[in-house]
Amino acid sequence: MCLLGCANIKDEGAITLAKELTNLDNFDLGSTSITNQTLSELVTLCLNIRKVNIMGCKKLNASDDLILKRNKINVESGEDVFRFH
């Protein structure tokens, strides 16, 4: 599922989608307004998730990708020049 660039997507919306689409294996959340709450929920709700893009998510800290990496989920993240403030 691709929500890339949907800046109005927050935790509540992303978590609601994850609850409904528990078979998700790829979730592109790049440049959304999610926090680490969404990442924590993803690993418990979507057991098939294998890849998540969180690049440009300005409400995440540099270490929040560890939530996914600890669960062996491929993460596209990092400090990038496209962060919007």
C-alpha positions as CSV (number, residue, x, y, z in Angstrom):
1,M,0.0,0.0,0.0
2,C,1.4,3.4,-0.9
3,L,0.6,6.5,1.1
4,L,3.8,8.3,-0.1
5,G,3.5,12.1,0.3
6,C,0.1,12.0,2.1
7,A,1.2,14.5,4.8
8,N,-2.3,14.4,6.4
9,I,-2.0,10.7,7.3
10,K,-1.4,10.4,11.0
11,D,-1.2,7.5,13.4
12,E,-4.9,7.0,13.7
13,G,-5.4,6.6,9.9
14,A,-2.4,4.4,9.3
15,I,-3.3,2.1,12.2
16,T,-6.9,1.9,11.1
17,L,-5.6,0.7,7.6
18,A,-3.2,-1.8,9.2
19,K,-6.1,-3.2,11.3
20,E,-8.2,-3.7,8.1
21,L,-5.3,-4.9,5.9
22,T,-3.5,-7.4,8.2
23,N,-2.0,-9.2,5.2
24,L,0.0,-6.2,4.1
25,D,3.5,-7.0,3.1
26,N,4.7,-3.6,1.9
27,F,3.6,-0.2,3.4
28,D,4.9,3.1,1.9
29,L,4.4,5.7,4.6
30,G,7.1,8.1,3.2
31,S,6.5,11.8,4.1
32,T,3.4,11.1,6.2
33,S,2.8,12.5,9.7
34,I,3.1,9.1,11.5
35,T,5.0,8.6,14.8
36,N,6.6,5.6,16.3
37,Q,3.1,4.5,17.6
38,T,2.3,3.5,14.0
39,L,5.5,1.5,13.7
40,S,4.8,-0.4,16.9
41,E,1.3,-1.3,15.8
42,L,2.4,-2.4,12.4
43,V,4.7,-5.1,13.8
44,T,1.8,-6.6,15.8
45,L,-1.0,-6.1,13.4
46,C,0.6,-7.0,10.0
47,L,2.5,-10.2,10.5
48,N,3.3,-10.5,6.8
49,I,4.9,-7.0,6.6
50,R,8.4,-7.2,5.0
51,K,9.1,-3.7,3.8
52,V,8.2,-0.2,5.1
53,N,9.2,3.2,3.7
54,I,9.4,5.9,6.4
55,M,11.7,8.3,4.6
56,G,10.7,11.9,5.1
57,C,8.4,11.2,8.1
58,K,9.3,14.3,10.1
59,K,7.7,13.1,13.4
60,L,10.0,10.1,13.6
61,N,13.3,10.1,15.4
62,A,16.5,8.6,13.8
63,S,16.2,5.5,16.0
64,D,12.5,4.8,15.4
65,D,13.4,2.5,12.5
66,L,14.8,0.0,15.0
67,I,11.2,-0.9,15.9
68,L,10.9,-2.4,12.4
69,K,14.5,-3.7,12.1
70,R,14.2,-5.7,15.4
71,N,11.3,-7.5,13.7
72,K,13.4,-8.2,10.6
73,I,11.4,-5.8,8.4
74,N,13.3,-4.0,5.6
75,V,13.2,-0.3,6.3
76,E,13.7,2.6,3.9
77,S,14.6,5.4,6.2
78,G,17.3,7.8,7.2
79,E,18.0,11.5,7.2
80,D,17.1,12.9,3.8
81,V,17.0,16.3,2.3
82,F,13.2,16.1,1.6
83,R,12.0,16.5,5.1
84,F,9.3,19.1,5.3
85,H,9.0,21.4,8.4
